[in-house]
Amino acid sequence: SAVVTALDNATLDPCSIGNPNPPQPGTDLFNRCVQTGQLPSQVGQTPDIIAGQLNIFTGTNQAALPEPEVATTRTFGVVWEPDFFDALTGTTISLDYYDIEINDYIDTPTGQESLDLCYQLGDPVTCSGIVRIGGAFGETGTGTPAFFTNFVAFEAEGLDLSFVTGFDIDRIGEFQVSVAAHQYLTNQFQTTALSPVVDCKGFYGTSCDPVPEFRSVSRVSWYRNEFDASLLWRHIGDMEAQAGEADTLFEEFRSVDSQNYFDLSLGYTYNDWGRFSLLVTNITDEDPPILGNETGSTAFNSGNTFPSLFDTMGRTYSVNLKFTF
């Protein structure tokens, strides 16, 4: 991957005026600040990170290629098809468990992680690649190295539940009910042996893209002759800002309540060759939660929320015509 300059998240330059515990002469931090481009008189006096972002030099360092990842995957599942309710048809219940551990997983450090690798952990490779101008990071050309590398481990563990059944009511039609739910048991990673394990289960932040602990999708469908309809319920569990970042946010940005969206679909099929359908998404017109522009990572926070997870468009309508010949 070519080496490019990009923006990434960072909250604190340890060598800046933003450090509540300014580096003292003779300490390791003070010496690292000087070694990476500050004059002794600039240590603890330069401006801090602006707008929660920092330039990074990212891509592949040809002189330090990462080693292959090694993963251990454990899965176990059961499927039950009960038939003791005559009124129900096609009933299937399945429960799956998975545990995925990746050692030496390949990724790039965030802007803040690259700062921590140098100034907290003293990584010489990272420190040698830091570029400051005037002792700070505000000018074009400044930044920290964030190349692809091997981190210690990543683990994801969870449960998937699926339930499907159907029943028929004379003169009213056929019904089908389905539920798919996911529960995280573990979602965590560790970058270096000296770094803490970061727990992302149920959290969001600059190093935890939003990870709801529980999510589910439920659907009720109705079929009668050429007509059909379905109601879909999308549930996203509540989350909190990750530890160490919540205190830097406004109180209303420190947590997100569970979100619920309902979608309605209506369809009509004509002689097996024509179909008309109408879809109304987010029929209750729920607004996305507002979290501020410095909450979470730059890649996932757009418009003060997480558009990859939450519905940002409000109520929308779609009409579809399909002809088969």
Phi, psi and chi 1 to 4 in degrees:
 res  aa     phi    psi   chi1   chi2   chi3   chi4
   1 SER       -  130.2 -180.0      -      -      -
   2 ALA   -63.5  147.8      -      -      -      -
   3 VAL   -81.3  124.6  177.0      -      -      -
   4 VAL  -133.0  163.7  -62.7      -      -      -
   5 THR   -99.8  131.1  -59.1      -      -      -
   6 ALA  -141.8  169.2      -      -      -      -
   7 LEU   -95.8  143.0  -80.5  175.2      -      -
   8 ASP  -148.0  171.5 -156.5   33.8      -      -
   9 ASN   -79.3  139.2  -65.2   94.6      -      -
  10 ALA  -155.8  143.6      -      -      -      -
  11 THR  -113.7  -22.2   55.4      -      -      -
  12 LEU  -152.9  126.6  173.2   66.4      -      -
  13 ASP   -90.6  110.8  174.1    8.0      -      -
  14 PRO   -60.8  -18.8  -20.6   32.8      -      -
  15 CYS   -94.0    4.7  -58.7      -      -      -
  16 SER  -101.6  179.3   73.5      -      -      -
  17 ILE   -68.6  -14.8 -163.6  172.0      -      -
  18 GLY   -76.4  -11.4      -      -      -      -
  19 ASN   -74.6  117.4 -168.6  -22.3      -      -
  20 PRO   -66.4  -17.0   24.3  -32.9      -      -
  21 ASN  -119.9   81.7  -59.7  -56.2      -      -
  22 PRO   -54.4  139.0  -21.9   33.3      -      -
  23 PRO   -59.8  134.6  -19.6   31.3      -      -
  24 GLN  -100.8  142.1  -60.5  -59.9  -45.9      -
  25 PRO   -51.2  136.7  -25.8   35.3      -      -
  26 GLY    93.5  -15.0      -      -      -      -
  27 THR   -82.6  162.0   62.5      -      -      -
  28 ASP   -60.2  -41.6  -70.5  -20.7      -      -
  29 LEU   -64.0  -43.8  177.1   55.9      -      -
  30 PHE   -59.0  -44.8 -172.6   95.1      -      -
  31 ASN   -66.1  -37.8  -66.7  -25.0      -      -
  32 ARG   -68.2  -35.7  -71.0  166.9 -172.4  161.9
  33 CYS   -62.0  -41.4  -67.0      -      -      -
  34 VAL   -69.9  -41.1  173.1      -      -      -
  35 GLN   -65.5  -23.7  -66.9  166.6    2.6      -
  36 THR  -103.6   19.5   54.2      -      -      -
  37 GLY   118.6    6.3      -      -      -      -
  38 GLN  -104.0  145.3  -75.2 -167.9  -33.0      -
  39 LEU   -76.0  151.5  -61.6  173.9      -      -
  40 PRO   -53.2  -34.2  -28.2   36.3      -      -
  41 SER   -74.0  -14.6   60.1      -      -      -
  42 GLN   -92.3  -16.5  -66.9  174.2  -34.1      -
  43 VAL   -62.3  124.5  177.4      -      -      -
  44 GLY    78.3    7.0      -      -      -      -
  45 GLN  -121.0  -15.8  -58.2  -61.1  -42.4      -
  46 THR   -79.4  159.3   54.5      -      -      -
  47 PRO   -61.8  149.9  -21.5   32.6      -      -
  48 ASP   -81.4 -179.2 -163.0    4.3      -      -
  49 ILE   -56.2  137.5  -57.7  -62.6      -      -
  50 ILE  -100.7  131.0  -60.8  174.0      -      -
  51 ALA    57.9   25.0      -      -      -      -
  52 GLY    68.2   20.9      -      -      -      -
  53 GLN  -135.0  155.6  -67.6 -178.0  -40.5      -
  54 LEU  -144.5  142.9  175.9   75.4      -      -
  55 ASN   -69.8  137.7  -75.9  -25.8      -      -
  56 ILE  -128.7  151.5   59.6  170.4      -      -
  57 PHE  -104.2  107.5  -47.4  119.9      -      -
  58 THR  -124.4  159.6 -172.8      -      -      -
  59 GLY   136.4 -149.2      -      -      -      -
  60 THR  -108.0  125.2  -60.5      -      -      -
  61 ASN   -87.5  105.7 -178.4   -2.8      -      -
  62 GLN   -61.5  -21.9  -62.4  -68.1  -23.2      -
  63 ALA   -86.0   -7.0      -      -      -      -
  64 ALA  -146.0   68.7      -      -      -      -
  65 LEU   -72.5  142.5  -64.2  176.1      -      -
  66 PRO   -72.0  153.6   23.9  -32.4      -      -
  67 GLU   -83.7  162.8  -62.6  -65.6  -34.2      -
  68 PRO   -62.3  147.9  -22.8   32.9      -      -
  69 GLU   -75.0  155.1  -60.1  174.5  -20.8      -
  70 VAL  -128.8  122.0  178.2      -      -      -
  71 ALA  -118.8  145.3      -      -      -      -
  72 THR  -119.7  121.1  -58.7      -      -      -
  73 THR  -119.7  127.3  -59.0      -      -      -
  74 ARG  -121.8  128.8  -53.0  174.6 -174.2   88.5
  75 THR  -135.7  148.3   60.0      -      -      -
  76 PHE  -152.3  133.3  174.8   80.5      -      -
  77 GLY  -146.5  155.1      -      -      -      -
  78 VAL  -132.0  144.9  -67.5      -      -      -
  79 VAL  -127.2  130.6  178.8      -      -      -
  80 TRP  -125.0  130.3 -177.6   33.2      -      -
  81 GLU  -120.8   80.9  -62.8  179.2  -14.1      -
  82 PRO   -69.1  148.7   26.5  -33.3      -      -
  83 ASP  -133.8   21.3   57.6    1.4      -      -
  84 PHE   -86.9   -4.1   48.2   77.2      -      -
  85 PHE  -108.1  105.1  -70.7  117.2      -      -
  86 ASP   -63.4  -27.8  -66.2  -24.4      -      -
  87 ALA   -74.5  -18.8      -      -      -      -
  88 LEU   -99.0  141.7  -60.2  179.9      -      -
  89 THR  -125.7  145.8   59.6      -      -      -
  90 GLY    61.5   32.6      -      -      -      -
  91 THR   -75.7  125.2  -57.7      -      -      -
  92 THR  -137.8  130.6  -58.3      -      -      -
  93 ILE  -124.2  126.5  -57.0  171.6      -      -
  94 SER  -131.7  144.6   65.5      -      -      -
  95 LEU  -133.8  124.1  179.4   64.6      -      -
  96 ASP  -123.6  139.5  -66.8  -80.7      -      -
  97 TYR  -117.8  139.2  164.9   82.4      -      -
  98 TYR  -138.8  151.1   68.0   87.8      -      -
  99 ASP  -145.1  111.7 -176.9   10.3      -      -
 100 ILE  -116.5  120.6  -57.5  171.0      -      -
 101 GLU  -118.8  125.0  -61.5  178.4   37.6      -
 102 ILE  -115.9  115.7  -52.8  175.5      -      -
 103 ASN   -94.4  145.0  -65.9  -43.6      -      -
 104 ASP    57.2   37.9  -63.7  -34.9      -      -
 105 TYR   -66.7  146.3   76.5   98.8      -      -
 106 ILE   -95.9  127.8  -60.3  172.7      -      -
 107 ASP  -163.2  176.9 -156.0  -12.4      -      -
 108 THR  -111.5  142.1   59.2      -      -      -
 109 PRO   -70.2  150.1   25.7  -33.4      -      -
 110 THR   -72.3  172.3   65.2      -      -      -
 111 GLY   -57.4  -43.4      -      -      -      -
 112 GLN   -68.5  -39.1 -171.5   60.7   52.0      -
 113 GLU   -63.6  -37.3  -73.6  172.8  -22.7      -
 114 SER   -66.5  -37.7   63.2      -      -      -
 115 LEU   -63.1  -42.8  -70.7  173.3      -      -
 116 ASP   -66.7  -36.4  -65.6  -18.5      -      -
 117 LEU   -59.4  -37.7  -77.3  170.5      -      -
 118 CYS   -81.3  -58.3  172.9      -      -      -
 119 TYR   -81.6  -25.1  -64.5  111.1      -      -
 120 GLN   -97.4  -41.6  -68.8 -172.0   17.9      -
 121 LEU  -101.0  -10.8  -55.9  178.9      -      -
 122 GLY    68.4   31.7      -      -      -      -
 123 ASP   -67.8  117.1  178.6   58.7      -      -
 124 PRO   -67.1  -33.6   23.3  -32.7      -      -
 125 VAL   -65.3  -45.1  175.4      -      -      -
 126 THR   -66.1  -44.7  -56.4      -      -      -
 127 CYS   -60.3  -37.3  -71.2      -      -      -
 128 SER   -70.8  -18.5   63.9      -      -      -
 129 GLY   -98.2    0.6      -      -      -      -
 130 ILE   -76.7  134.5  -71.8  178.8      -      -
 131 VAL  -122.4  120.9  177.4      -      -      -
 132 ARG  -118.1  152.4  -65.3  176.0  179.0  -91.6
 133 ILE  -127.8  123.8  -65.3  178.3      -      -
 134 GLY    65.9   22.2      -      -      -      -
 135 GLY    82.9   -3.3      -      -      -      -
 136 ALA  -125.0 -176.0      -      -      -      -
 137 PHE  -113.7   14.5  -70.8  112.9      -      -
 138 GLY   -81.6  -16.4      -      -      -      -
 139 GLU   -92.3  156.9  -60.4  -67.6  -26.3      -
 140 THR   -61.8  135.3  -59.1      -      -      -
 141 GLY   100.2  -14.4      -      -      -      -
 142 THR   -83.6  164.7   60.8      -      -      -
 143 GLY   156.7 -176.7      -      -      -      -
 144 THR  -127.6  151.6   65.5      -      -      -
 145 PRO   -75.4  137.0   26.2  -32.7      -      -
 146 ALA  -143.4   64.8      -      -      -      -
 147 PHE   -85.4  160.2  -60.8  113.6      -      -
 148 PHE   -59.9  133.8  -76.0  103.9      -      -
 149 THR  -153.3  172.1 -171.7      -      -      -
 150 ASN   -89.9  125.7  -69.2  107.8      -      -
 151 PHE  -102.1  171.1  -70.7  137.0      -      -
 152 VAL   -65.5  -64.6  174.5      -      -      -
 153 ALA  -161.7  151.9      -      -      -      -
 154 PHE  -133.1  138.4  173.7   87.4      -      -
 155 GLU  -137.3  134.1 -179.1 -179.3    7.7      -
 156 ALA  -130.7  130.3      -      -      -      -
 157 GLU  -138.6  136.7  178.5 -172.1   20.8      -
 158 GLY  -167.5  179.1      -      -      -      -
 159 LEU  -126.0  138.1  -65.0  169.4      -      -
 160 ASP  -118.6  127.0  -75.5  -49.0      -      -
 161 LEU  -117.6  132.6  173.6   66.6      -      -
 162 SER  -131.2  135.6  176.0      -      -      -
 163 PHE  -138.8  127.6  169.8   77.6      -      -
 164 VAL  -136.4  134.7  178.5      -      -      -
 165 THR  -154.0  167.2 -168.2      -      -      -
 166 GLY  -148.7  162.3      -      -      -      -
 167 PHE  -157.1  160.2   54.8   92.0      -      -
 168 ASP  -122.1  132.1 -170.2   -2.6      -      -
 169 ILE  -118.3  118.9  -59.8  178.8      -      -
 170 ASP   -52.6  137.8  -68.1  -20.5      -      -
 171 ARG    66.5  -10.2  -61.9 -176.1  179.7 -179.6
 172 ILE  -102.2  -41.8  -64.4  178.7      -      -
 173 GLY   132.5 -174.6      -      -      -      -
 174 GLU   -98.7  144.7  -60.5  178.0    5.9      -
 175 PHE  -124.2  146.6  -68.5   84.1      -      -
 176 GLN  -134.5  135.6 -174.5  178.7   67.4      -
 177 VAL  -122.6  131.1  179.0      -      -      -
 178 SER  -137.7  145.2   63.4      -      -      -
 179 VAL  -137.4  131.5  177.8      -      -      -
 180 ALA  -128.5  122.7      -      -      -      -
 181 ALA  -131.9  146.9      -      -      -      -
 182 HIS  -130.9  134.1  176.6  -95.7      -      -
 183 GLN  -125.1  117.6  174.1   71.5   44.7      -
 184 TYR   -75.4  133.9  -93.8  120.5      -      -
 185 LEU  -100.2  -31.9  -57.8  177.5      -      -
 186 THR  -149.1  138.3  -55.4      -      -      -
 187 ASN  -153.5   98.0 -171.9  -60.1      -      -
 188 GLN  -150.5  160.8   63.3 -174.2   25.0      -
 189 PHE  -150.8  162.5   67.2   89.2      -      -
 190 GLN  -137.7  127.3 -175.1  178.8   17.9      -
 191 THR   -83.1  -57.4   51.9      -      -      -
 192 THR  -122.5  165.4   70.7      -      -      -
 193 ALA   -63.0  -25.1      -      -      -      -
 194 LEU   -94.3   -5.5  -61.0  177.8      -      -
 195 SER   -87.4  151.4  -56.8      -      -      -
 196 PRO   -72.8  157.8   27.7  -35.4      -      -
 197 VAL   -75.5  128.1  174.3      -      -      -
 198 VAL   -97.8  119.7  179.1      -      -      -
 199 ASP   -93.1  117.0 -178.6    9.5      -      -
 200 CYS  -105.8   -0.9  -71.5      -      -      -
 201 LYS   -67.9  110.5 -178.1 -174.1   68.5  175.2
 202 GLY    82.9   17.1      -      -      -      -
 203 PHE  -128.7  163.1  -64.8  100.9      -      -
 204 TYR  -137.8  152.7   55.7   86.7      -      -
 205 GLY   174.0 -170.3      -      -      -      -
 206 THR   -69.8  -25.9   55.5      -      -      -
 207 SER  -111.5   -3.4   56.0      -      -      -
 208 CYS  -121.7   98.5  -72.2      -      -      -
 209 ASP   -61.8  149.7  -65.4  -33.9      -      -
 210 PRO   -51.7  123.1   16.7  -30.3      -      -
 211 VAL  -127.4   86.1 -177.9      -      -      -
 212 PRO   -64.0  138.0   20.3  -30.4      -      -
 213 GLU   -68.5  -31.3 -174.2  173.0  -10.4      -
 214 PHE  -136.3  136.7  177.3   80.1      -      -
 215 ARG  -141.5  150.3  -65.3 -176.1   68.2  174.4
 216 SER  -151.2  154.2   65.3      -      -      -
 217 VAL  -133.5  124.6  176.5      -      -      -
 218 SER  -126.2  142.5  -54.3      -      -      -
 219 ARG  -139.1  137.4 -175.9 -170.8  -65.8  -87.4
 220 VAL  -117.9  122.5  177.4      -      -      -
 221 SER  -119.0  147.6  -59.2      -      -      -
 222 TRP  -129.4  135.5  166.8   76.7      -      -
 223 TYR  -132.6  130.8  -53.4   91.5      -      -
 224 ARG  -150.2  110.5 -173.0  177.1 -172.3  -84.7
 225 ASN    54.3 -121.6  -60.8  -33.6      -      -
 226 GLU   -90.1    1.1   63.7  -90.0   21.7      -
 227 PHE  -103.8  148.1  -63.9   95.7      -      -
 228 ASP  -151.1  156.6   61.7   85.3      -      -
 229 ALA  -153.2  152.8      -      -      -      -
 230 SER  -149.8  147.7   70.3      -      -      -
 231 LEU  -120.4  123.2 -179.6   65.5      -      -
 232 LEU  -109.7  134.0 -179.6   70.4      -      -
 233 TRP  -117.2  117.5  171.1   26.6      -      -
 234 ARG  -105.7  119.9  -65.0  175.4  -75.6  144.8
 235 HIS  -116.5  129.6  174.2   79.3      -      -
 236 ILE  -121.2  122.5  -58.2  172.7      -      -
 237 GLY   -67.2  163.5      -      -      -      -
 238 ASP   -71.0  158.6   56.9  -11.8      -      -
 239 MET  -143.6  164.9  -66.1  178.6  -69.1      -
 240 GLU  -130.7  156.1  -62.6 -180.0   -4.4      -
 241 ALA   -65.5  142.7      -      -      -      -
 242 GLN   -67.6  154.7   68.3 -176.9   86.1      -
 243 ALA   -58.5  139.9      -      -      -      -
 244 GLY    92.1  -14.0      -      -      -      -
 245 GLU  -116.9  -22.9  -63.8 -174.4   11.7      -
 246 ALA   -58.4  -39.3      -      -      -      -
 247 ASP   -66.0  -20.1  -67.7  -17.9      -      -
 248 THR   -88.9   -3.3   66.4      -      -      -
 249 LEU  -105.3  157.1  -56.0  174.0      -      -
 250 PHE   -60.2  150.0  -72.7  116.5      -      -
 251 GLU   -56.6  -39.2 -175.2  173.7   -6.7      -
 252 GLU   -72.7  -10.1   55.7  -92.3   31.8      -
 253 PHE   -97.4    1.6  -61.0  159.1      -      -
 254 ARG   -86.7   -8.4  -63.6  175.0 -175.1  173.7
 255 SER  -156.1  159.5   62.8      -      -      -
 256 VAL  -131.4  126.7  176.3      -      -      -
 257 ASP   -69.8  163.1  -66.3  -27.5      -      -
 258 SER   -62.0  146.5   59.9      -      -      -
 259 GLN  -115.4  140.9  -55.3  -68.1  -53.8      -
 260 ASN  -132.0  129.3  -64.5  -79.9      -      -
 261 TYR  -126.3  140.7  -57.2  106.0      -      -
 262 PHE  -122.3  130.6  -65.6   90.2      -      -
 263 ASP  -120.6  135.6  -54.0  -29.9      -      -
 264 LEU  -116.3  132.5  176.5   64.2      -      -
 265 SER  -125.7  133.7  174.1      -      -      -
 266 LEU  -125.6  137.4  -56.6  173.1      -      -
 267 GLY  -140.7  154.1      -      -      -      -
 268 TYR  -141.9  126.3  172.7   76.9      -      -
 269 THR  -111.4  132.0  -58.3      -      -      -
 270 TYR  -116.4  113.9 -178.4   74.6      -      -
 271 ASN    51.8   31.6  -73.8  -17.3      -      -
 272 ASP    65.0    2.8  -64.2  -31.3      -      -
 273 TRP  -121.4   -9.4   58.4  -95.8      -      -
 274 GLY  -133.6  142.5      -      -      -      -
 275 ARG  -144.2  136.0  176.4  172.0  172.1   76.8
 276 PHE  -118.7  134.8  167.4   83.7      -      -
 277 SER  -141.1  147.9   61.1      -      -      -
 278 LEU  -126.4  128.7  168.9   66.7      -      -
 279 LEU  -121.6  126.9  173.2   63.3      -      -
 280 VAL  -114.3  112.4 -175.8      -      -      -
 281 THR   -95.8  137.7  -56.2      -      -      -
 282 ASN    55.9   61.6 -169.7    3.0      -      -
 283 ILE   -64.1  -22.3   59.1  178.1      -      -
 284 THR   -90.1    0.6   56.6      -      -      -
 285 ASP    57.7   49.2 -161.2   20.7      -      -
 286 GLU   -72.4  134.9  -65.6  -67.6  -32.6      -
 287 ASP   -83.6  148.9  -67.5  -34.6      -      -
 288 PRO   -72.0  151.5   28.0  -35.0      -      -
 289 PRO   -67.8  138.7   23.9  -32.9      -      -
 290 ILE   -95.6  126.5  -58.9  -59.8      -      -
 291 LEU  -123.7    4.3  -62.3  168.9      -      -
 292 GLY    83.5  157.5      -      -      -      -
 293 ASN   -86.2   -1.8   64.1   -4.0      -      -
 294 GLU  -113.3    9.6  -66.9 -172.6   17.7      -
 295 THR   -92.4  125.9  -55.8      -      -      -
 296 GLY    80.2 -178.8      -      -      -      -
 297 SER   -80.0  155.4   66.7      -      -      -
 298 THR   -60.0  -36.6  -58.3      -      -      -
 299 ALA   -66.6  -29.5      -      -      -      -
 300 PHE  -106.4  -21.7  -81.2   75.9      -      -
 301 ASN   -94.9  109.7 -176.0  -16.1      -      -
 302 SER  -134.0  123.4  177.8      -      -      -
 303 GLY    72.6   30.6      -      -      -      -
 304 ASN    69.0   22.3  -58.8  -49.1      -      -
 305 THR  -154.5 -173.5 -170.6      -      -      -
 306 PHE  -110.7   89.1  -61.5  124.3      -      -
 307 PRO   -67.2  -19.0   23.8  -32.9      -      -
 308 SER   -75.0  -14.3   61.1      -      -      -
 309 LEU  -115.2  -43.7 -179.4   63.9      -      -
 310 PHE  -100.5  153.9  -59.1  121.9      -      -
 311 ASP   -79.0  117.1 -168.0  -34.4      -      -
 312 THR  -103.6   -6.3   61.3      -      -      -
 313 MET   -94.4   -9.0  -61.4  -64.4  -69.0      -
 314 GLY    72.3 -155.0      -      -      -      -
 315 ARG   -74.2  129.0 -173.9 -171.8  -61.1  114.7
 316 THR  -130.2  155.7   59.7      -      -      -
 317 TYR  -124.0  138.9  -56.4   86.5      -      -
 318 SER  -135.0  135.1  -58.5      -      -      -
 319 VAL  -120.1  134.6  175.6      -      -      -
 320 ASN  -132.0  132.5 -179.8  -92.1      -      -
 321 LEU  -117.3  130.4  -73.6  173.2      -      -
 322 LYS  -131.4  130.0 -180.0  178.9  180.0 -179.2
 323 PHE  -120.2  131.2  -61.0   96.3      -      -
 324 THR  -114.8  124.4  -57.0      -      -      -
 325 PHE  -151.0      -   55.3   89.6      -      -
